[in-house]
Amino acid sequence: MNIVARWRHALKIPSWPKLFVPMAFGHAIGATHLGRVDLVDVAVGVALTTAIVAYIVLLNDYFDRDIDGLKRRLFPNAGAKKTIPDRILSATSVLLGGIVAGGLALGLGFGLEDWLGRPFLGEFTLVALVIFAAYSAPPLKLNYRGGGELLEMLGVGFWLPVLHAYLQAGMGVESVLWLPRAWPILIGFSMLALSSALASGLADERSDRRGGKRTFVVRYGNGATRVAIDFLLIGAAITWGVTGFVAEHVPALVGIFGAVCVLWYRRPVRALERDAITNAFDAQRAYKGALHKLIWDSAQWVGGALFLHRVFLA
């Protein structure tokens, strides 16, 4: 592999929709708040998310290098190559790459505050970086202490969309506690983000247990994790449906549409769920692929419906 291919592998580009979908969802909420889309804000959002996702991926690989090496020893032929254990890049290069990406994100956040008229964009960005650093970096290392999935729900399901809704819509009111009018739609989306976080631990169950991590699947087992994921999917569908009737700025039609989307995409997830048992890596990969399709497609449909309703029917 040449140096470009090595960095492309390290950055795990196929996994980037996990953050770019929340970005788009946040912009949809912000655009709904305003009733229009600012393409400059979207472009800045893409650049900012690229820096944040690179920061997350690289630093997570750096701080998880021992666990990744343990998994490679336990299952030499399972899964994709690991960046540091398989010597695609050195640990120092990965660490420096993550630091540079985080610095770039902060530079964009603070540097564009005045130009964009977003006085708290830097602070919003800093909070996002702290949330994601707490996942695997010392001293907190919450993914090793039983809080990683909830932290991912907070970061991916709530804070990242709020950051981009703020970037798209501006302050709205003169308050640090600003939230877009349609923010209750994020409750259901956060439940979907938590389901993804739980599923991420399935493939690492044995190595995480040996390495001392306290993920949900390590504590409660593979079967209980898959049941919890399905409960979260049903809960997200119900939550979106209810939100459409109780939240002033989330139309009932959009809430019902979101519930239908989740239940529709849940069918292939359920069909693949029964085979995603411990160490069945190919089945787990297919199961997680269907789950991510549910989350990403549902979010895009709901975000688009929310904005279109605001423009054409509100």
Secondary structure as GFF3:
##gff-version 3
##sequence-region A 1 314
A	DSSP	alpha_helix	3	11	.	.	.	ID=ss1
A	DSSP	three_ten_helix	13	15	.	.	.	ID=ss2
A	DSSP	alpha_helix	17	34	.	.	.	ID=ss3
A	DSSP	alpha_helix	39	63	.	.	.	ID=ss4
A	DSSP	alpha_helix	65	74	.	.	.	ID=ss5
A	DSSP	alpha_helix	91	111	.	.	.	ID=ss6
A	DSSP	alpha_helix	113	116	.	.	.	ID=ss7
A	DSSP	alpha_helix	121	136	.	.	.	ID=ss8
A	DSSP	three_ten_helix	142	144	.	.	.	ID=ss9
A	DSSP	alpha_helix	148	152	.	.	.	ID=ss10
A	DSSP	pi_helix	153	159	.	.	.	ID=ss11
A	DSSP	alpha_helix	160	169	.	.	.	ID=ss12
A	DSSP	alpha_helix	185	200	.	.	.	ID=ss13
A	DSSP	three_ten_helix	202	204	.	.	.	ID=ss14
A	DSSP	alpha_helix	205	211	.	.	.	ID=ss15
A	DSSP	alpha_helix	216	220	.	.	.	ID=ss16
A	DSSP	alpha_helix	222	246	.	.	.	ID=ss17
A	DSSP	alpha_helix	252	273	.	.	.	ID=ss18
A	DSSP	alpha_helix	281	312	.	.	.	ID=ss19
###
